[in-house]
Amino acid sequence: MLHVLLKVLLIIAIVILCLFILSMVVYFFNLDMKLTSALQPLLAKHYDKIKRDRKI
């Protein structure tokens, strides 16, 4: 039972470490803003097509 618990804790620790490293890579290379700037023209085209109610 203890062996299984240690194996599960080791797997959880490895997953958390990998997620931390991945978040640091995204932060270091500013990948979130690069993705946002790549998607911005597509999103702008979509939101420009939406009919708006301009009554005040």
C-alpha positions in Angstrom: 0.0 0.0 0.0 2.8 2.4 0.9 4.6 1.6 -2.3 1.6 2.5 -4.4 1.1 5.8 -2.5 4.8 6.8 -3.0 4.5 6.0 -6.7 1.3 8.1 -7.0 3.0 11.0 -5.2 6.1 10.7 -7.4 3.9 10.9 -10.6 2.0 13.9 -9.2 5.3 15.6 -8.4 6.6 15.0 -11.9 3.5 16.4 -13.5 3.6 19.5 -11.3 7.3 20.0 -12.2 6.6 19.6 -15.9 3.7 22.1 -15.7 5.9 24.6 -13.9 8.7 24.3 -16.5 6.2 24.7 -19.3 4.8 27.8 -17.6 8.3 29.3 -17.3 9.0 28.6 -21.0 5.7 30.4 -21.9 6.6 33.3 -19.6 10.2 33.6 -20.8 9.4 33.6 -24.5 6.2 35.7 -24.1 4.3 33.0 -26.0 0.9 34.0 -24.6 1.1 37.5 -26.2 2.5 36.1 -29.4 -0.5 33.7 -29.7 -2.9 36.6 -28.9 -1.4 38.8 -31.5 -1.6 36.0 -34.1 -5.3 35.5 -33.3 -6.3 39.1 -33.1 -7.0 39.6 -36.8 -9.3 36.6 -36.8 -11.1 37.7 -33.7 -11.4 41.3 -35.0 -13.0 40.0 -38.2 -15.5 38.0 -36.2 -16.5 40.8 -33.8 -16.7 43.3 -36.6 -19.5 41.2 -38.2 -21.7 41.3 -35.1 -24.7 43.5 -35.4 -25.0 46.0 -32.6 -27.9 47.6 -31.0 -26.9 51.3 -30.7 -30.0 52.6 -28.9 -29.3 54.8 -25.9 
